[in-house]
Amino acid sequence: MKRKKLILIIITVTVLIGTAHYFRDDASGASHVAFAPRAAVPVKSAVATRGNLDLSLNVVARTEAWSTVTVRARNSGQLKSLGFAPGAMVKKGDLLALLDPLPFQAQLDQAIGNVAKDRAQFDKAQADLQRYSQVVAKGYISRADFDAYQANVGVTRATLQTDRAAQEWAQLQLSYTRITAPFDGVVGLPQVWPGAEVTADSTDIVVINQIEPLRISFSVPEANLSAIRTELMHGPVTVQARLPGDSSASLQARLEFIDNTVDVNTSTIVLKGRLENVDGRLTPGQFMQVSIPTEHLINAVSMPAQALQSSDKGDFVFVIGADGKAHQRFVDTGPTAEGRMVITQGLQAGERVVIDGQLSLSDGSLVRIADGT
């Protein structure tokens, strides 16, 4: 029995000694068990900066024709021909439509004949008056007859003036048979075709839109109205405009109109800008993305907006310290402009923040900054 206890004690001591040797460094200094250091998390970073920042408001706008006119005839008559191709550009004064001129030409010819007749009668009345004025003092004609000759001159003069006015009116009516473009623009589809009877100031012929320049119309929240008016006090306000999905340089429009009423249903107000459309590539009714400046911040601390994280305790960022670790820091935020967010408290210019890889971090995580950031 004592021998079994002795053997058990020897085995226990042997195991304890072997375990101690296993964890002890051998003669070469190497350890049998090595705890690997925690791997650094790869992240991308950016430096917070201090400087002036222009704030802007991004909204959706729609293009509008600078002028839109529904062309109608000023005379009634039969439409003889159209002088445009649907959808084509026309210049001011180009022929759009022609009414049958024959009835109006006949009226003009008649008026011209009346004027010629009246002119002859007036000339004869003047000649009679001149002839009898030389003998009235000698008593060859009565004073009453002489007065009648004088009156006849006045009557024929008035008739001539009336018929001259009628001739000018007939000439004007004839000119109205040529319907021309009131400005440079693009014409739409014809609303009436040759052979149809056109009623003056009633029958629509075609719609023409002036597209150079264009207007862009958009609405902004009333909360931004004061800042926009302040910008206008310092000079013209330039609005940046871009077609959705267009990677080319943005177009510039000048703000020219602020509506006088805020929409009580949406709490927005309509603004309009002048957009030069020199190449004619924009069409009325297109959607555009516009950016309008609202405020100019001076000496503000900002960082890329993607660095901001949120939690139930508030907004925070991961700041990379000199020890190579990411430290969680809560911040107070301001507005965002051009992808950068203003930080009003909690971050200093020159500090480096994590902008990618935050989901793998916790407070105090060792980080490895990717090349180029």
C-alpha positions in Angstrom: 0.0 0.0 0.0 2.8 2.4 0.9 4.6 1.4 -2.3 1.5 2.5 -4.4 1.4 5.9 -2.6 5.1 6.4 -3.3 4.7 5.6 -7.0 1.8 8.0 -7.2 3.8 10.8 -5.6 6.7 10.2 -8.0 4.4 10.4 -11.0 2.9 13.7 -9.8 6.3 15.3 -9.2 7.5 14.2 -12.6 4.5 15.7 -14.4 5.0 19.0 -12.5 8.6 19.1 -13.4 7.9 18.4 -17.1 5.3 21.1 -17.2 7.7 23.7 -15.7 10.3 22.8 -18.3 7.8 23.1 -21.1 7.1 26.7 -20.3 10.6 27.6 -19.5 13.0 28.9 -22.1 15.4 26.3 -23.4 19.1 26.8 -23.8 18.7 28.7 -27.1 16.4 31.3 -25.5 13.3 30.3 -27.5 9.9 29.9 -25.8 7.8 26.8 -26.3 4.6 28.9 -26.2 4.5 32.3 -28.1 1.6 34.7 -27.8 1.3 36.5 -31.2 0.8 40.3 -31.0 -2.6 41.6 -32.2 -2.5 42.5 -35.9 -2.9 46.2 -37.0 -6.1 47.0 -38.8 -5.6 48.5 -42.2 -7.5 51.8 -42.6 -7.6 54.9 -44.8 -7.2 58.3 -43.3 -7.3 62.0 -43.9 -6.2 65.1 -42.1 -8.6 67.6 -40.7 -7.9 71.1 -42.0 -8.7 74.7 -41.0 -9.7 77.3 -43.6 -12.5 79.1 -45.4 -15.4 77.0 -46.7 -18.2 77.8 -49.0 -21.4 76.2 -48.1 -24.0 75.3 -50.7 -27.4 73.8 -51.2 -28.0 71.0 -53.7 -31.4 70.8 -55.2 -33.1 69.5 -58.3 -34.1 72.1 -61.0 -35.9 72.0 -64.3 -35.1 74.0 -67.4 -37.6 76.4 -68.9 -37.7 78.3 -72.2 -36.7 81.9 -71.9 -39.7 82.8 -73.9 -42.6 80.7 -75.2 -45.0 82.0 -77.8 -48.0 80.3 -79.5 -48.0 81.8 -83.0 -51.4 82.9 -84.4 -52.4 84.8 -87.4 -53.6 88.4 -87.1 -55.9 87.9 -90.1 -58.5 85.3 -91.0 -58.0 83.4 -94.2 -56.9 80.2 -95.8 -53.5 78.9 -94.9 -51.5 78.6 -98.1 -48.1 77.2 -96.8 -45.8 76.5 -93.9 -42.3 77.8 -94.0 -40.6 75.7 -91.3 -39.6 72.1 -90.5 -40.9 70.8 -87.2 -38.3 70.9 -84.5 -36.0 73.2 -86.5 -34.1 76.3 -85.3 -35.5 79.5 -86.8 -34.2 83.1 -86.7 -36.2 86.2 -85.9 -38.1 87.3 -89.0 -38.1 83.9 -90.7 -41.3 82.9 -92.5 -43.4 80.5 -90.5 -46.7 80.5 -92.4 -48.3 82.2 -95.3 -52.0 83.0 -95.7 -53.6 83.3 -99.2 -52.7 86.9 -100.1 -55.1 87.4 -103.0 -58.1 88.8 -101.1 -55.9 91.2 -99.2 -54.1 92.2 -102.4 -57.4 93.0 -104.0 -58.4 95.2 -101.1 -55.1 97.1 -101.4 -55.5 97.6 -105.1 -58.9 99.0 -104.5 -57.6 101.4 -101.8 -54.8 102.5 -104.1 -57.4 103.3 -106.8 -59.5 105.3 -104.3 -56.5 107.4 -103.3 -55.7 108.1 -107.0 -59.3 109.3 -107.6 -59.3 111.4 -104.5 -56.0 112.9 -105.5 -57.3 114.0 -108.8 -60.5 115.5 -107.3 -58.4 117.4 -104.7 -56.1 118.8 -107.4 -59.1 119.9 -109.4 -60.6 121.6 -106.4 -57.4 123.4 -105.7 -57.2 124.6 -109.3 -60.8 125.9 -109.3 -60.2 127.7 -106.1 -57.0 129.3 -107.5 -58.8 130.4 -110.7 -61.9 131.9 -109.0 -59.9 133.6 -106.3 -58.6 136.0 -109.0 -62.0 137.2 -110.1 -64.0 137.1 -106.9 -62.9 140.6 -106.1 -64.1 141.9 -109.5 -67.5 140.5 -108.9 -67.5 138.0 -111.7 -68.7 135.3 -109.2 -70.6 135.6 -106.1 -69.1 135.3 -102.7 -71.3 132.2 -102.0 -69.9 130.4 -105.0 -66.4 131.2 -104.0 -67.0 129.9 -100.5 -68.3 126.7 -102.0 -65.1 126.2 -104.0 -63.1 126.7 -100.7 -65.2 124.1 -99.0 -64.8 121.7 -101.8 -61.0 121.9 -101.4 -61.4 121.0 -97.7 -63.8 118.1 -98.5 -61.6 116.6 -101.1 -58.5 117.0 -98.9 -60.3 115.1 -96.0 -61.5 112.4 -98.4 -57.9 111.9 -99.7 -56.5 111.6 -96.2 -59.2 109.1 -95.3 -58.5 106.9 -98.3 -54.8 107.2 -97.7 -55.4 105.7 -94.3 -57.5 103.0 -95.8 -54.6 102.2 -98.2 -52.1 101.9 -95.3 -54.6 99.7 -93.5 -54.9 97.4 -96.5 -51.2 97.3 -96.9 -50.9 96.3 -93.2 -53.5 93.6 -93.6 -51.6 92.2 -96.6 -48.4 92.1 -94.6 -50.2 90.1 -91.9 -50.5 87.2 -94.4 -46.8 86.6 -93.8 -46.4 85.1 -90.3 -42.8 85.4 -89.1 -40.8 84.2 -86.1 -40.8 86.8 -83.3 -37.4 85.7 -82.0 -34.7 83.1 -82.5 -35.9 79.7 -81.2 -37.0 76.2 -81.9 -40.4 75.5 -83.4 -42.6 72.5 -82.5 -45.1 70.5 -84.5 -47.6 72.4 -86.7 -51.1 72.8 -85.1 -52.7 73.5 -88.5 -51.9 72.5 -92.1 -52.1 74.2 -95.5 -55.7 74.5 -96.8 -57.2 75.0 -93.4 -59.2 78.2 -92.6 -57.4 80.3 -90.0 -59.3 82.6 -87.6 -57.5 85.7 -86.6 -56.1 85.7 -83.0 -57.7 82.3 -82.4 -56.2 79.5 -84.5 -52.9 78.2 -83.1 -50.3 77.6 -85.8 -47.1 76.5 -84.0 -45.4 77.0 -80.6 -41.9 78.5 -80.6 -39.5 78.3 -77.7 -36.5 80.6 -77.1 -33.8 78.4 -75.8 -30.8 80.7 -75.8 -30.6 81.6 -73.0 -32.6 79.3 -70.8 -34.1 79.6 -67.3 -33.6 77.0 -64.6 -36.3 76.9 -61.9 -35.9 75.3 -58.5 -37.2 75.6 -55.0 -35.2 75.9 -51.8 -36.4 75.6 -48.2 -37.4 78.9 -46.6 -34.7 78.3 -43.9 -32.0 79.0 -46.6 -33.6 82.1 -48.0 -31.9 84.5 -45.6 -28.5 83.2 -46.4 -29.1 83.4 -50.1 -30.3 87.0 -49.8 -27.1 87.8 -47.9 -25.0 86.3 -50.7 -26.9 88.5 -53.2 -26.0 91.6 -51.2 -22.4 90.9 -51.9 -22.8 90.6 -55.6 -24.2 88.2 -58.3 -24.8 84.7 -57.1 -23.6 81.9 -59.5 -25.5 78.6 -59.5 -23.7 75.5 -60.6 -25.8 73.2 -62.8 -25.2 69.7 -64.2 -27.3 67.2 -66.0 -27.8 63.9 -64.1 -25.1 61.4 -65.0 -23.1 64.0 -66.9 -19.4 63.9 -66.0 -18.4 67.0 -67.9 -17.8 70.4 -66.4 -20.8 72.0 -64.7 -22.7 74.8 -66.3 -23.0 78.2 -64.6 -26.2 80.1 -64.2 -26.8 83.5 -62.6 -29.5 83.8 -60.0 -32.0 86.4 -61.3 -35.3 85.8 -59.6 -36.6 85.1 -56.1 -40.3 84.6 -55.8 -42.3 86.9 -53.5 -44.2 84.2 -51.7 -43.3 81.0 -49.8 -45.4 78.0 -50.6 -47.3 77.3 -47.4 -47.7 73.6 -48.2 -44.0 72.8 -48.8 -42.3 75.7 -46.9 -40.2 76.3 -50.0 -39.7 79.3 -52.3 -39.1 79.4 -56.1 -35.8 80.7 -57.5 -34.8 81.1 -61.1 -31.5 81.6 -62.9 -30.3 82.6 -66.3 -28.4 79.8 -68.0 -26.6 80.5 -71.3 -27.3 77.7 -73.8 -24.9 78.7 -76.5 -24.5 75.2 -78.0 -28.2 74.5 -77.8 -27.8 71.1 -76.1 -30.3 71.8 -73.4 -34.0 71.6 -73.9 -36.9 73.1 -71.9 -38.2 70.7 -69.4 -35.0 68.8 -68.6 -34.1 68.0 -65.0 -30.8 69.3 -63.7 -28.9 69.1 -60.4 -27.9 72.6 -59.1 -25.8 73.8 -56.3 -26.4 77.3 -54.9 -24.0 79.0 -52.4 -25.6 79.8 -49.1 -22.9 80.8 -46.7 -19.1 81.5 -46.5 -17.4 80.2 -43.4 -14.1 81.6 -42.3 -11.4 79.6 -40.5 -13.5 76.5 -40.0 -12.2 73.1 -39.1 -13.5 70.4 -41.5 -12.9 66.8 -42.4 -14.2 64.3 -45.0 -17.8 63.6 -44.3 -17.3 59.8 -44.4 -15.1 59.9 -41.3 -18.2 60.6 -39.1 -19.7 57.7 -37.2 -22.8 57.6 -35.0 -23.8 55.8 -31.9 -26.5 56.1 -29.2 -24.1 58.4 -27.3 -23.6 60.8 -30.2 -21.4 61.4 -33.3 -17.8 60.4 -33.1 -14.7 59.9 -35.2 -11.6 57.7 -34.8 -8.5 59.8 -34.4 -5.1 58.2 -35.1 -2.7 59.1 -32.3 1.1 59.2 -32.2 1.0 55.7 -30.7 -0.5 54.3 -34.0 -3.8 53.6 -32.4 -7.3 54.7 -33.2 -9.0 56.6 -30.4 -12.7 57.2 -30.4 -13.6 60.8 -29.9 -17.0 62.4 -29.8 -17.5 65.6 -31.8 -20.0 68.3 -32.5 -20.8 68.7 -36.2 -21.8 71.6 -38.4 -22.9 71.9 -42.1 -21.5 69.9 -45.0 -20.1 71.3 -48.2 -18.4 69.7 -51.1 -18.0 66.4 -49.2 -16.4 68.0 -46.2 -18.1 68.3 -42.8 -17.5 71.2 -40.4 -16.5 70.2 -36.9 -17.4 72.8 -34.3 -16.0 71.0 -31.3 -13.9 67.9 -30.5 -11.3 68.0 -33.4 -8.3 70.1 -34.2 -6.8 71.0 -37.5 -3.9 68.7 -38.3 -5.3 65.6 -36.6 -5.7 62.5 -38.7 -9.0 60.8 -38.8 -10.1 57.4 -40.2 -12.2 57.6 -43.3 -12.4 53.9 -44.2 -12.2 50.8 -42.1 -14.0 52.2 -39.1 -16.2 49.1 -38.7 -13.2 47.0 -37.8 -12.1 49.4 -35.1 -12.7 49.8 -31.4 -11.3 52.4 -29.1 -7.5 51.9 -28.8 -7.2 49.5 -31.9 -3.8 49.4 -33.5 -4.0 50.6 -37.1 -2.0 50.5 -40.2 -2.5 53.5 -42.6 -2.9 52.5 -46.2 -0.4 54.0 -48.7 -1.4 57.3 -50.2 -3.7 58.4 -47.3 
